[in-house]
Amino acid sequence: MEMTLTLRSEIERGIAGLGMNFSEFGEWSGINRGIFSAILNSNPPKPISLNQFERITKALGHPEGWMFEQYIDECFYDGKPNRRRVEPFLIRCAEMGRLDCIEIVLSRLLEDLKQLDTIFEIAEALYTADKVEQSVVFYECIVQNEKYHQSERLAISQYRLFRAALGEDNERNLRAAIEFEPFCDKLPDHHRLDGLMKLVNVYFSLDKRIEAARYSREMIVFTEILYQAEVIKNAKSINLKELYSDYPLVVYYGYAHLAMQKVMIDEGDYIKAEQYIEMYKDLSWFPGLDDNGRREVEKFKFYAEANVLTIELLKGNENILPTCITFIEKNPAELLKFIFTILESSNKYGFNTDIIFEKFSEQLHQYLEQKYHYDRMTILNDYCSVCLEASLYFLKRQNHIKAIDYILRGLVVAVKINDKEMFMKCVPLFEKNRDLASPKQTLEYVQIMEGI
């Protein structure tokens, strides 16, 4: 009780400093006179709610967070946690970045592991309120203290931490994916859908083809199960549990087949890739489509059109270039993906694609500054890949200045996103052609390497 008395002593001292009595201060702070008297004069004194304490803090002229360390005892009045005070206090501390107070409260709560329920609910409240960063400390607490490996609560916490960790650092993204993988199949269906999609995205962006293929296949199987359940529900008017996923089910169904199409392209099996395109190019038959679902179906038609062109390029069909140029002009967001495929094919089959750089070099250099529907992680990795292919293209054509310029562009982004594999491709390529670099390019390279 010593810290509680100290808290109340500080309040009394502050009131005296304002030249007020308790009744006047109660009116000034907006707290009922009887409640305020019970807080300061009862024996034992009435616990202070967080709302009341913040009103008192403001009325005394103190900054937010004043004496939060002392307020912790109010959350454990009589030594027991009081949820009506603990929960709002922890959320407020998270919003203010007061990890010191959070750690103390969590330590005391964890004396009884039943309190993990409360900690998890706080984490979920923050996460669903788009306070993702603030929720992390609570999910980490669940992960560190949950005893049951099969716990759904543990799986959801791992899933939330996985999503919170994803960003522009490839190494961090990889670690997050590896830590999350064992828990994906333990998630509720809607989270599992989103989790599988994120895993596929991450592994494709990191060029981890085996892993991307594994989760693409798992996604095919899982979405097929959910699709069949949807068919039964619509046929028999059964009220099945609604999926509260990020997207309509048709998106996951279409994306699973699109991902497998990409797997087949990576394996060089263009016939199977075309078969997967057939599976998602027209999903208007999918059950239960609403307006949002129909809009998503139109997107898959667009993806199918783009990927048919991609496969033709990869087969070495040089005649498709004019069609690709028209497609890029109409759909600038697709610039990176198409230029990469065009360059990859050009480097493999030897056809000339200078016209692509004549038309789109400025847009390519400005691409990273634009806001397109692709996530940032995908854009940055794709940009590195384009730069590497462009450098190889110009080296073959003896345009050494442009080639080295693209090596440096790719290297800058590879360093930024901590892409070690791309870094280890760019550095040897530069060193091999160092004698062909201009003094300015050599200086830029040195500065990049010194900055690591």
C-alpha positions as CSV (number, residue, x, y, z in Angstrom):
1,M,0.0,0.0,0.0
2,E,3.0,2.3,0.4
3,M,3.1,3.3,-3.3
4,T,-0.7,3.8,-3.2
5,L,-0.3,6.2,-0.3
6,T,2.5,8.0,-2.2
7,L,0.3,8.4,-5.2
8,R,-2.5,9.9,-3.0
9,S,0.1,12.0,-1.1
10,E,1.2,13.5,-4.4
11,I,-2.4,14.3,-5.4
12,E,-3.0,16.0,-2.1
13,R,0.2,18.0,-2.4
14,G,-0.8,19.1,-5.9
15,I,-4.3,20.2,-4.7
16,A,-2.7,22.2,-1.9
17,G,-0.3,23.8,-4.4
18,L,-3.4,25.0,-6.4
19,G,-4.9,26.5,-3.3
20,M,-8.0,24.4,-3.5
21,N,-9.8,22.1,-1.1
22,F,-11.0,18.6,-2.1
23,S,-14.5,19.8,-2.9
24,E,-13.2,22.6,-5.2
25,F,-10.7,20.3,-6.9
26,G,-13.4,17.6,-7.4
27,E,-15.5,20.1,-9.3
28,W,-12.4,21.4,-11.2
29,S,-11.4,17.9,-12.3
30,G,-14.9,16.8,-13.1
31,I,-14.9,14.0,-10.5
32,N,-17.9,13.6,-8.2
33,R,-17.2,15.0,-4.8
34,G,-18.3,11.8,-3.0
35,I,-16.1,9.6,-5.2
36,F,-13.1,12.0,-4.8
37,S,-13.5,11.9,-1.1
38,A,-13.6,8.1,-1.0
39,I,-10.5,8.0,-3.2
40,L,-8.5,10.1,-0.7
41,N,-10.2,9.7,2.7
42,S,-11.8,6.3,3.0
43,N,-10.1,3.6,4.9
44,P,-9.1,1.7,2.9
45,P,-9.2,4.3,0.1
46,K,-11.3,3.6,-2.9
47,P,-9.2,2.5,-6.0
48,I,-8.8,5.1,-8.7
49,S,-10.0,4.2,-12.2
50,L,-7.7,5.2,-15.1
51,N,-10.2,7.7,-16.4
52,Q,-10.3,9.3,-13.0
53,F,-6.5,9.3,-12.6
54,E,-6.0,10.9,-16.0
55,R,-8.6,13.6,-15.1
56,I,-6.7,14.3,-11.9
57,T,-3.4,14.4,-13.8
58,K,-4.8,16.9,-16.3
59,A,-6.4,19.1,-13.6
60,L,-3.1,19.2,-11.6
61,G,-1.3,20.4,-14.8
62,H,0.9,17.3,-15.1
63,P,1.8,15.7,-18.5
64,E,0.2,12.4,-19.6
65,G,1.7,9.4,-18.0
66,W,2.5,11.2,-14.7
67,M,3.1,8.7,-11.9
68,F,2.1,5.7,-14.1
69,E,4.6,3.6,-12.2
70,Q,2.8,4.3,-9.0
71,Y,-0.6,3.8,-10.6
72,I,0.3,0.1,-11.2
73,D,-0.7,-0.7,-7.6
74,E,-4.2,0.6,-8.3
75,C,-4.4,-2.2,-10.9
76,F,-3.6,-4.8,-8.2
77,Y,-5.6,-3.5,-5.3
78,D,-5.4,-6.0,-2.4
79,G,-2.8,-7.8,-4.4
80,K,-5.2,-9.1,-7.0
81,P,-5.4,-7.9,-10.6
82,N,-8.6,-5.9,-11.4
83,R,-9.4,-6.3,-15.1
84,R,-11.4,-3.0,-15.2
85,R,-8.3,-1.2,-14.3
86,V,-5.6,-3.5,-15.8
87,E,-6.9,-3.6,-19.3
88,P,-7.4,0.1,-20.0
89,F,-4.1,0.9,-18.3
90,L,-2.1,-1.6,-20.4
91,I,-3.8,-0.3,-23.6
92,R,-3.0,3.3,-22.6
93,C,0.6,2.4,-21.8
94,A,0.9,0.7,-25.2
95,E,-0.5,3.8,-27.0
96,M,2.1,5.9,-25.1
97,G,5.0,3.5,-25.6
98,R,5.4,2.9,-21.9
99,L,7.0,-0.5,-22.1
100,D,8.5,-0.1,-18.7
101,C,5.0,-0.1,-17.1
102,I,3.7,-2.8,-19.4
103,E,6.6,-5.2,-18.4
104,I,5.9,-4.7,-14.7
105,V,2.2,-5.3,-15.1
106,L,2.7,-8.4,-17.3
107,S,5.2,-9.8,-14.9
108,R,2.7,-9.5,-12.1
109,L,-0.2,-10.8,-14.2
110,L,1.8,-13.9,-15.2
111,E,2.0,-15.1,-11.6
112,D,-1.3,-16.7,-12.6
113,L,-1.2,-18.1,-16.2
114,K,-5.0,-17.8,-16.4
115,Q,-4.3,-14.1,-17.0
116,L,-3.1,-15.0,-20.5
117,D,-6.7,-14.7,-21.6
118,T,-6.7,-11.1,-20.6
119,I,-3.3,-10.4,-22.2
120,F,-4.5,-12.0,-25.5
121,E,-7.7,-10.0,-25.5
122,I,-5.8,-6.8,-25.0
123,A,-3.5,-7.7,-27.9
124,E,-6.5,-8.5,-30.2
125,A,-8.2,-5.2,-29.2
126,L,-5.1,-3.2,-30.2
127,Y,-4.5,-5.2,-33.4
128,T,-8.0,-4.9,-34.6
129,A,-7.9,-1.1,-33.9
130,D,-4.9,-0.9,-36.3
131,K,-2.5,-0.4,-33.4
132,V,-0.4,-3.3,-34.7
133,E,3.0,-2.1,-33.4
134,Q,1.5,-1.6,-29.9
135,S,0.1,-5.1,-29.9
136,V,3.4,-6.9,-30.5
137,V,4.6,-6.9,-26.9
138,F,1.4,-8.7,-25.8
139,Y,1.5,-11.3,-28.5
140,E,5.2,-11.9,-27.7
141,C,4.1,-12.5,-24.1
142,I,1.6,-15.1,-25.2
143,V,4.2,-16.9,-27.3
144,Q,6.7,-16.9,-24.5
145,N,4.3,-18.2,-21.8
146,E,1.7,-20.4,-23.6
147,K,2.2,-23.9,-22.4
148,Y,0.1,-25.7,-25.0
149,H,1.7,-25.9,-28.4
150,Q,-1.6,-26.8,-30.1
151,S,-3.3,-23.8,-28.6
152,E,-5.3,-21.7,-31.1
153,R,-4.4,-18.6,-29.1
154,L,-0.7,-19.4,-29.6
155,A,-1.3,-19.9,-33.3
156,I,-3.1,-16.6,-33.7
157,S,-0.4,-14.8,-31.7
158,Q,2.3,-16.3,-34.0
159,Y,0.2,-15.2,-37.0
160,R,-0.2,-11.7,-35.8
161,L,3.5,-11.4,-35.1
162,F,4.3,-12.8,-38.6
163,R,2.1,-10.1,-40.2
164,A,3.5,-7.4,-38.0
165,A,7.1,-8.3,-38.9
166,L,6.7,-8.2,-42.7
167,G,8.3,-5.1,-44.2
168,E,11.2,-4.1,-46.5
169,D,13.9,-6.3,-44.8
170,N,14.1,-9.6,-46.6
171,E,16.1,-11.4,-43.8
172,R,13.5,-10.3,-41.2
173,N,10.7,-11.5,-43.5
174,L,12.3,-14.9,-43.9
175,R,12.8,-15.3,-40.2
176,A,9.2,-14.3,-39.5
177,A,7.9,-16.8,-42.1
178,I,10.0,-19.7,-40.7
179,E,8.7,-19.0,-37.1
180,F,5.1,-18.8,-38.3
181,E,5.1,-21.9,-40.5
182,P,4.5,-24.6,-37.8
183,F,1.4,-22.7,-36.6
184,C,-0.4,-22.0,-39.9
185,D,-2.5,-25.2,-39.9
186,K,-3.6,-24.6,-36.3
187,L,-5.3,-21.3,-37.2
188,P,-9.1,-20.8,-37.6
189,D,-10.0,-21.1,-41.3
190,H,-10.2,-17.3,-42.1
191,H,-6.7,-16.7,-40.5
192,R,-5.3,-19.8,-42.2
193,L,-6.4,-18.5,-45.6
194,D,-4.7,-15.2,-45.0
195,G,-1.6,-16.9,-43.5
196,L,-1.2,-19.2,-46.5
197,M,-1.5,-16.3,-48.9
198,K,1.1,-14.3,-46.9
199,L,3.5,-17.3,-46.8
200,V,3.2,-17.8,-50.6
201,N,3.8,-14.0,-51.2
202,V,6.9,-13.9,-48.9
203,Y,8.5,-17.0,-50.4
204,F,7.8,-15.9,-54.0
205,S,9.3,-12.4,-53.2
206,L,12.4,-14.1,-51.7
207,D,12.7,-16.5,-54.7
208,K,12.3,-19.5,-52.4
209,R,10.6,-21.6,-55.0
210,I,10.4,-24.9,-53.1
211,E,8.6,-23.2,-50.2
212,A,6.4,-21.1,-52.4
213,A,5.4,-24.3,-54.3
214,R,4.6,-26.2,-51.0
215,Y,2.3,-23.5,-49.7
216,S,0.7,-22.9,-53.1
217,R,-0.3,-26.6,-53.2
218,E,-1.5,-26.5,-49.6
219,M,-3.6,-23.4,-50.5
220,I,-5.1,-25.2,-53.5
221,V,-6.2,-28.1,-51.3
222,F,-7.6,-25.9,-48.5
223,T,-9.5,-23.5,-50.7
224,E,-11.0,-26.5,-52.5
225,I,-12.3,-27.8,-49.2
226,L,-13.8,-24.4,-48.3
227,Y,-15.3,-24.1,-51.8
228,Q,-17.0,-27.5,-51.5
229,A,-18.5,-26.3,-48.1
230,E,-19.7,-23.2,-49.8
231,V,-21.4,-25.2,-52.5
232,I,-23.2,-27.4,-49.9
233,K,-24.2,-24.3,-48.0
234,N,-25.8,-22.7,-51.0
235,A,-27.5,-25.9,-52.2
236,K,-29.1,-26.7,-48.9
237,S,-29.4,-23.2,-47.4
238,I,-27.3,-24.3,-44.4
239,N,-26.1,-21.6,-42.1
240,L,-22.4,-22.4,-41.9
241,K,-20.0,-20.2,-39.9
242,E,-19.1,-17.1,-41.9
243,L,-15.5,-16.6,-43.0
244,Y,-14.2,-13.3,-41.6
245,S,-11.1,-13.3,-43.9
246,D,-9.4,-10.3,-45.4
247,Y,-10.9,-11.1,-48.8
248,P,-13.9,-13.1,-50.2
249,L,-13.3,-16.8,-50.6
250,V,-13.1,-16.5,-54.4
251,V,-9.9,-14.4,-54.0
252,Y,-8.1,-17.2,-52.2
253,Y,-9.4,-19.8,-54.6
254,G,-8.2,-17.7,-57.6
255,Y,-4.9,-16.8,-56.0
256,A,-4.1,-20.4,-55.1
257,H,-4.4,-21.4,-58.8
258,L,-2.6,-18.2,-59.9
259,A,0.3,-19.1,-57.5
260,M,0.4,-22.7,-58.9
261,Q,0.6,-21.2,-62.4
262,K,3.6,-19.2,-61.2
263,V,5.2,-22.4,-59.7
264,M,4.8,-24.1,-63.1
265,I,6.3,-21.1,-64.9
266,D,9.3,-21.2,-62.6
267,E,9.6,-24.9,-63.3
268,G,9.4,-24.3,-67.1
269,D,6.2,-26.3,-67.5
270,Y,4.2,-23.8,-69.6
271,I,1.5,-26.3,-70.5
272,K,0.6,-26.9,-66.9
273,A,0.9,-23.1,-66.3
274,E,-1.7,-22.5,-69.0
275,Q,-3.9,-25.1,-67.4
276,Y,-3.9,-23.2,-64.1
277,I,-4.7,-20.0,-65.9
278,E,-7.8,-21.7,-67.2
279,M,-8.8,-22.4,-63.6
280,Y,-8.9,-18.7,-62.6
281,K,-9.4,-16.7,-65.8
282,D,-13.3,-16.8,-65.4
283,L,-14.5,-17.3,-61.9
284,S,-18.0,-15.8,-62.5
285,W,-19.4,-19.3,-61.7
286,F,-18.1,-19.2,-58.1
287,P,-20.9,-19.5,-55.5
288,G,-22.0,-16.7,-53.2
289,L,-20.5,-13.8,-55.1
290,D,-21.5,-10.3,-54.0
291,D,-20.5,-7.0,-55.6
292,N,-17.1,-7.2,-54.1
293,G,-16.6,-10.7,-55.2
294,R,-17.5,-9.9,-58.7
295,R,-15.0,-7.1,-58.8
296,E,-12.3,-9.6,-57.7
297,V,-13.4,-11.9,-60.5
298,E,-12.7,-9.1,-63.0
299,K,-9.2,-8.7,-61.5
300,F,-8.5,-12.4,-62.2
301,K,-9.5,-12.0,-65.8
302,F,-6.9,-9.2,-66.0
303,Y,-4.2,-11.4,-64.4
304,A,-5.0,-14.2,-66.8
305,E,-4.6,-11.8,-69.8
306,A,-1.2,-10.6,-68.4
307,N,0.0,-14.1,-67.7
308,V,-0.9,-15.4,-71.1
309,L,1.4,-12.7,-72.5
310,T,4.1,-13.6,-70.0
311,I,4.1,-17.3,-71.0
312,E,4.4,-16.3,-74.7
313,L,7.4,-14.2,-73.9
314,L,9.0,-17.0,-71.9
315,K,8.5,-19.3,-74.9
316,G,10.6,-16.9,-76.9
317,N,7.8,-15.3,-79.0
318,E,9.4,-12.1,-80.0
319,N,6.4,-11.1,-82.1
320,I,4.3,-10.6,-78.9
321,L,6.4,-7.5,-77.9
322,P,4.1,-4.9,-79.5
323,T,1.1,-6.3,-77.7
324,C,3.1,-6.3,-74.4
325,I,4.1,-2.6,-75.0
326,T,0.4,-1.7,-75.5
327,F,-0.5,-3.7,-72.3
328,I,2.1,-1.8,-70.3
329,E,1.0,1.6,-71.6
330,K,-2.6,0.8,-70.5
331,N,-1.5,-0.8,-67.1
332,P,1.6,1.1,-65.8
333,A,1.5,-0.9,-62.5
334,E,2.5,-4.0,-64.4
335,L,5.7,-2.3,-65.8
336,L,8.2,-4.1,-63.5
337,K,6.8,-7.6,-63.9
338,F,6.6,-7.3,-67.7
339,I,10.0,-5.6,-68.2
340,F,11.6,-8.4,-66.1
341,T,10.0,-11.1,-68.2
342,I,10.9,-9.3,-71.5
343,L,14.5,-8.9,-70.4
344,E,14.7,-12.5,-69.1
345,S,13.4,-13.8,-72.5
346,S,15.7,-11.4,-74.4
347,N,18.7,-12.6,-72.5
348,K,17.8,-16.2,-73.1
349,Y,16.8,-16.0,-76.8
350,G,18.9,-13.0,-77.9
351,F,16.2,-10.8,-79.4
352,N,16.5,-7.0,-79.2
353,T,14.4,-5.1,-76.7
354,D,15.9,-1.6,-76.9
355,I,12.5,-0.3,-77.7
356,I,11.4,-1.2,-74.2
357,F,14.0,1.1,-72.7
358,E,13.3,3.9,-75.2
359,K,9.6,3.9,-74.2
360,F,9.8,3.0,-70.5
361,S,13.2,3.9,-69.0
362,E,11.9,7.0,-67.2
363,Q,8.9,5.2,-65.8
364,L,11.1,2.4,-64.6
365,H,13.4,4.8,-62.8
366,Q,10.4,6.5,-61.1
367,Y,8.5,3.2,-60.4
368,L,9.6,3.0,-56.7
369,E,8.2,6.5,-56.1
370,Q,4.7,5.5,-57.3
371,K,1.9,3.9,-55.3
372,Y,0.6,0.8,-56.9
373,H,-1.5,-2.1,-55.6
374,Y,1.5,-4.4,-55.2
375,D,2.9,-4.5,-51.7
376,R,6.2,-2.7,-51.1
377,M,8.1,-5.9,-50.4
378,T,7.2,-7.3,-53.8
379,I,7.9,-4.1,-55.7
380,L,11.4,-3.7,-54.2
381,N,12.4,-7.3,-54.9
382,D,11.0,-7.1,-58.4
383,Y,13.0,-3.9,-59.0
384,C,16.2,-5.6,-58.0
385,S,15.5,-8.5,-60.4
386,V,14.8,-6.0,-63.3
387,C,18.0,-4.2,-62.6
388,L,20.1,-7.4,-62.7
389,E,18.5,-8.6,-65.9
390,A,18.9,-5.1,-67.5
391,S,22.6,-5.1,-66.6
392,L,23.1,-8.4,-68.2
393,Y,21.2,-7.2,-71.3
394,F,23.4,-4.1,-71.7
395,L,26.6,-6.0,-71.0
396,K,25.8,-8.4,-73.9
397,R,25.3,-5.3,-76.1
398,Q,28.6,-3.7,-75.0
399,N,26.7,-0.7,-73.5
400,H,28.9,-0.8,-70.4
401,I,27.9,2.5,-68.8
402,K,24.2,1.6,-68.8
403,A,25.0,-2.0,-67.6
404,I,26.9,-0.8,-64.6
405,D,24.3,1.9,-63.9
406,Y,21.7,-0.8,-63.5
407,I,24.1,-2.9,-61.4
408,L,24.4,0.0,-59.0
409,R,20.7,0.7,-58.9
410,G,20.0,-2.9,-58.0
411,L,22.8,-2.9,-55.4
412,V,21.4,0.2,-53.7
413,V,17.9,-1.5,-53.3
414,A,19.4,-4.9,-52.3
415,V,21.3,-3.2,-49.5
416,K,18.2,-1.3,-48.4
417,I,16.0,-4.4,-48.2
418,N,18.9,-6.6,-46.8
419,D,18.7,-9.0,-49.8
420,K,21.9,-10.9,-49.4
421,E,21.3,-13.1,-52.4
422,M,20.8,-10.2,-54.8
423,F,23.8,-8.4,-53.1
424,M,26.0,-11.4,-53.9
425,K,24.9,-11.3,-57.5
426,C,25.5,-7.6,-58.0
427,V,28.8,-7.2,-56.3
428,P,30.7,-10.0,-58.3
429,L,29.1,-8.6,-61.5
430,F,30.4,-5.1,-60.8
431,E,33.9,-6.4,-59.8
432,K,34.1,-8.5,-63.0
433,N,33.4,-5.3,-65.0
434,R,35.0,-2.7,-62.7
435,D,37.5,-1.7,-65.5
436,L,34.5,-0.7,-67.6
437,A,33.0,1.6,-65.0
438,S,33.3,5.4,-65.2
439,P,35.1,7.2,-62.3
440,K,31.7,8.4,-61.1
441,Q,30.3,4.9,-61.1
442,T,33.3,3.5,-59.3
443,L,33.0,6.2,-56.6
444,E,29.3,5.4,-56.2
445,Y,30.1,1.7,-55.8
446,V,32.8,2.5,-53.2
447,Q,30.3,4.7,-51.2
448,I,27.6,2.0,-51.3
449,M,30.1,-0.6,-49.9
450,E,31.4,1.8,-47.3
451,G,27.9,2.5,-46.1
452,I,27.1,-1.1,-45.4
